[in-house]
Amino acid sequence: MSINFNFSKGIALAFTIVAVALMACGKQKYQNHADDESSDTPSETTIGQPNLRDALGLQGPVQYLGVFTEDDTRGDMNYDTYEFDRDGHLVSIDVAETVEGSYSEVMRFGDDGLPTTSQVTYINYWADVMGDNYPITITKYKIEKKEDGDYIKLTRVFESVEKKNEVKDDDANNEEQGEPTPIARVKLDKQGRIVEVEHIEGNPGRFTYTYADDKSNLARRDDGKLAIPQADIMGAKHFDHEGLQGQRATTESLTRGIWQFDIKNFE
């Protein structure tokens, strides 16, 4: 099979899929207080989610931040899109293959920072169709949360599938839904902050985070750099964000080193 890479098409599709995937989701606190002797710690001790837009150095009402690099040793040839609300809180992350943007997953997060839903979109650009009526399969999942010792185990559980522009003998139409898939285990501190992520799915990895003081809600890695635990839950890339400092919130594409950033405002 010959696959032609279309970068601009992938970028446009990534933003489009994220916008289409927006859906209402319930917000609830979830604390396991792994480092606290009492499970009845008052909820008012919970620290809210950070303003990541400001922490990244962006100015203005940024809604989407697209992140890409062609260095496959650091970017894995994916195009990631981070969505924020008007207060700069992380709403969702979309990880899309940049090979025509044919496969993408959008994971949405609640106000406790933990994932609530996942939506996987597959567009079969290689099907023999007329025009642009490519077969599209949209699969929706809920993220199940269960206590697992000192951790919260996050599992992707199938909810529904929607097919558009179906064609005969399309491989995607013959896929069977498997068993629930564990994606990560997460440990919270008594303030509800994520202090550890054990990514299970795909390429396993373990990540730990520190915070400057009890009032801080910005996670830091061991090297002191800003961390986004939700990206580690999902398996998204770690990107260098220092070059974004002071960038105005206008729709534009920026190149900083090997990284490209696309910034989109609220309408």
Wavefront OBJ file of the C-alpha trace (Angstrom):
o trace
v 0.000 0.000 0.000
v 1.360 3.407 -0.936
v 0.709 6.177 1.553
v 1.297 9.798 0.622
v 1.792 12.287 3.427
v -0.220 15.503 3.217
v 0.842 17.738 6.111
v -1.560 20.645 5.561
v -4.470 18.242 5.168
v -3.516 16.518 8.414
v -3.347 19.813 10.326
v -6.699 21.039 9.033
v -8.313 17.689 9.759
v -6.898 17.592 13.286
v -8.547 20.903 14.182
v -11.773 19.873 12.441
v -12.009 16.545 14.262
v -11.407 18.201 17.623
v -14.135 20.762 16.967
v -16.627 18.110 15.841
v -15.794 15.902 18.824
v -16.761 18.485 21.442
v -19.454 17.073 23.673
v -20.881 17.807 27.094
v -19.404 15.708 29.861
v -20.192 15.435 33.562
v -17.774 17.020 35.988
v -16.982 15.302 39.240
v -14.190 15.222 41.753
v -12.313 11.946 42.170
v -9.818 11.601 44.983
v -8.172 8.484 46.283
v -5.844 10.379 48.654
v -3.082 7.849 48.157
v -0.712 9.651 50.538
v -3.320 10.413 53.199
v -4.190 8.117 56.099
v -7.812 9.225 56.035
v -10.131 8.712 53.072
v -12.461 11.337 54.510
v -10.256 14.336 53.834
v -12.532 17.344 53.212
v -13.073 18.066 49.525
v -12.275 21.744 50.075
v -8.593 20.778 50.273
v -8.722 19.908 46.586
v -6.592 22.188 44.413
v -8.123 23.149 41.072
v -6.630 22.518 37.673
v -3.945 24.954 36.464
v -4.237 27.630 33.811
v -2.038 25.808 31.306
v -2.447 28.511 28.677
v -0.688 31.002 30.970
v 1.823 28.419 32.166
v 2.820 27.743 28.563
v 3.354 31.461 28.066
v 0.495 32.053 25.614
v -1.318 35.388 25.711
v -5.008 35.811 25.062
v -8.018 33.485 24.636
v -6.316 30.481 23.052
v -8.669 27.566 22.383
v -6.390 25.143 20.519
v -2.639 24.555 20.532
v -1.387 22.183 17.839
v 2.022 20.534 18.356
v 4.040 18.777 15.682
v 7.608 17.778 14.826
v 9.008 15.860 11.896
v 11.755 14.414 14.114
v 10.356 10.919 14.586
v 12.747 10.271 17.479
v 10.803 12.835 19.522
v 7.444 13.299 17.852
v 6.546 9.847 16.513
v 5.021 11.601 13.480
v 1.841 12.469 15.352
v 0.016 15.784 15.429
v -1.290 16.584 18.921
v -3.925 19.227 19.634
v -4.486 20.604 23.132
v -7.865 22.236 23.771
v -8.400 24.806 26.548
v -11.468 26.513 27.967
v -11.533 30.299 28.317
v -9.883 30.036 31.738
v -6.952 28.115 30.288
v -7.917 24.766 31.804
v -7.170 21.668 29.723
v -10.351 20.285 28.159
v -9.102 17.629 25.755
v -6.105 16.228 23.894
v -6.339 14.948 20.322
v -3.575 12.647 19.056
v -3.753 12.232 15.267
v -1.572 10.341 12.818
v -0.121 12.805 10.351
v -0.354 10.317 7.494
v -3.367 12.051 5.958
v -4.810 12.387 9.469
v -6.506 9.034 8.979
v -6.578 7.965 12.634
v -7.126 10.115 15.693
v -8.193 9.821 19.314
v -9.697 12.631 21.373
v -9.642 12.198 25.152
v -11.655 14.614 27.276
v -10.890 15.505 30.886
v -13.059 16.522 33.828
v -12.351 19.297 36.295
v -10.447 16.801 38.450
v -7.918 16.366 35.646
v -8.863 12.731 34.986
v -10.222 11.494 31.639
v -13.966 11.040 31.214
v -14.441 9.937 27.599
v -12.486 8.919 24.509
v -13.444 9.087 20.847
v -11.507 7.316 18.095
v -11.994 8.355 14.463
v -10.722 6.340 11.495
v -10.976 7.713 7.951
v -10.192 5.175 5.240
v -8.538 7.346 2.594
v -7.495 4.244 0.660
v -10.993 2.966 -0.112
v -12.125 3.086 -3.734
v -14.771 5.819 -3.579
v -16.049 8.671 -5.698
v -15.035 12.151 -4.604
v -14.282 12.697 -0.933
v -16.877 10.304 0.472
v -14.339 8.244 2.384
v -15.588 5.665 4.913
v -15.485 7.052 8.447
v -15.744 5.004 11.647
v -16.291 6.895 14.918
v -16.027 4.806 18.078
v -16.956 6.263 21.458
v -15.749 5.038 24.836
v -16.252 5.965 28.452
v -13.296 5.954 30.833
v -13.991 3.758 33.827
v -12.258 4.651 37.117
v -11.649 2.055 39.835
v -9.589 2.006 43.011
v -6.473 -0.145 42.614
v -4.565 -0.019 45.886
v -2.981 3.435 46.113
v -3.886 4.108 42.480
v -6.881 4.807 40.291
v -7.048 2.418 37.351
v -8.354 3.995 34.136
v -9.985 1.672 31.602
v -11.412 2.433 28.157
v -14.872 0.830 27.844
v -16.765 0.660 24.536
v -19.999 2.654 24.297
v -21.032 3.009 20.654
v -19.843 3.043 17.041
v -21.034 5.169 14.139
v -20.190 4.510 10.495
v -20.452 6.963 7.625
v -20.041 6.445 3.875
v -19.798 2.685 4.277
v -18.421 0.667 1.366
v -18.354 -3.059 0.728
v -15.388 -5.000 2.128
v -14.081 -2.054 4.171
v -11.784 -3.582 6.820
v -12.888 -1.026 9.407
v -16.470 -2.251 9.052
v -15.416 -5.764 10.049
v -13.643 -4.831 13.271
v -14.981 -6.379 16.457
v -15.069 -4.480 19.729
v -12.713 -6.069 22.214
v -12.703 -6.263 25.977
v -12.282 -3.093 28.094
v -8.710 -1.808 27.708
v -6.682 -0.571 30.708
v -4.844 2.593 29.670
v -3.179 3.911 32.829
v -2.955 3.947 36.599
v -2.871 7.297 38.382
v -1.939 8.273 41.929
v -3.314 11.446 43.536
v -2.117 13.313 46.625
v -4.461 14.541 49.345
v -5.043 17.789 47.427
v -6.250 15.844 44.388
v -3.120 16.561 42.348
v -1.689 13.894 40.053
v 1.676 12.797 41.463
v 2.237 9.652 39.404
v 1.095 8.178 36.091
v 1.763 4.629 35.000
v 0.919 4.433 31.306
v -0.112 0.863 30.439
v -1.366 0.941 26.846
v 0.983 1.018 23.859
v 4.453 2.033 25.038
v 4.424 1.554 28.840
v 6.001 4.248 30.968
v 6.016 5.621 34.492
v 6.033 9.343 35.264
v 6.269 11.148 38.604
v 5.554 14.810 39.330
v 6.383 17.349 42.015
v 4.778 20.653 43.006
v 6.483 23.763 44.336
v 4.306 24.039 47.466
v 0.864 23.135 48.771
v -0.739 25.998 46.858
v 0.820 25.161 43.485
v -1.109 23.169 40.899
v 1.559 23.127 38.187
v 3.144 19.698 37.841
v 6.905 19.520 37.246
v 9.034 16.673 35.981
v 12.247 15.551 37.626
v 14.173 17.979 35.419
v 12.005 20.872 36.641
v 10.197 21.377 33.339
v 6.459 21.904 33.173
v 4.584 18.604 32.906
v 1.107 17.801 31.601
v 0.094 14.570 33.384
v -2.935 14.173 31.107
v -0.598 13.842 28.131
v 1.220 11.013 29.910
v -2.107 9.320 30.693
v -2.937 9.378 26.993
v 0.553 8.752 25.664
v 0.877 12.113 23.890
v 4.281 13.647 23.197
v 6.430 15.742 25.518
v 7.129 18.973 23.691
v 9.470 21.883 24.299
v 7.244 24.852 25.052
v 9.796 27.493 26.049
v 9.617 29.150 22.628
v 5.936 29.970 23.153
v 6.579 32.563 25.872
v 4.816 35.835 25.077
v 3.190 34.684 21.837
v 0.027 36.564 20.997
v -3.191 34.586 20.706
v -3.658 34.940 16.973
v -4.258 32.097 14.558
v -0.781 31.364 13.267
v 1.907 28.731 12.878
v 5.184 29.095 14.750
v 8.406 27.137 14.378
v 10.674 26.874 17.406
v 13.616 24.541 16.873
v 12.253 21.240 15.595
v 8.748 21.991 16.897
v 5.860 23.571 15.040
v 2.992 25.149 16.968
v -0.408 26.142 15.574
v -2.399 28.554 17.744
v -6.139 29.113 17.325
v -8.278 31.591 19.232
v -11.814 31.256 20.420
v -14.154 32.549 17.736
l 1 2 3 4 5 6 7 8 9 10 11 12 13 14 15 16 17 18 19 20 21 22 23 24 25 26 27 28 29 30 31 32 33 34 35 36 37 38 39 40 41 42 43 44 45 46 47 48 49 50 51 52 53 54 55 56 57 58 59 60 61 62 63 64 65 66 67 68 69 70 71 72 73 74 75 76 77 78 79 80 81 82 83 84 85 86 87 88 89 90 91 92 93 94 95 96 97 98 99 100 101 102 103 104 105 106 107 108 109 110 111 112 113 114 115 116 117 118 119 120 121 122 123 124 125 126 127 128 129 130 131 132 133 134 135 136 137 138 139 140 141 142 143 144 145 146 147 148 149 150 151 152 153 154 155 156 157 158 159 160 161 162 163 164 165 166 167 168 169 170 171 172 173 174 175 176 177 178 179 180 181 182 183 184 185 186 187 188 189 190 191 192 193 194 195 196 197 198 199 200 201 202 203 204 205 206 207 208 209 210 211 212 213 214 215 216 217 218 219 220 221 222 223 224 225 226 227 228 229 230 231 232 233 234 235 236 237 238 239 240 241 242 243 244 245 246 247 248 249 250 251 252 253 254 255 256 257 258 259 260 261 262 263 264 265 266 267
